[in-house]
Amino acid sequence: MSTGEEINYAAEDSDILTAIGFRPDAASRVDNQEKYTPAQSLIYARRRAELASK
């Protein structure tokens, strides 16, 4: 598998992977810690939770 290649999962498979905690489309926490301040990360987490609840 070449690096940088995006993997597209079927909707059903993606739901299963998300349910078990594997989110291929989400950045890892380590990546977020390096790029964003704690305040920015908190704002992002709140917005994401708000969108998920709709």
Buried (B, 14 or more C-beta within 10 A) or exposed (E): EEEEEEEEBEEEEBEEBBEEEEEEEEEEEEEBEEEBEEEEBEEEEEEEEEEEEE
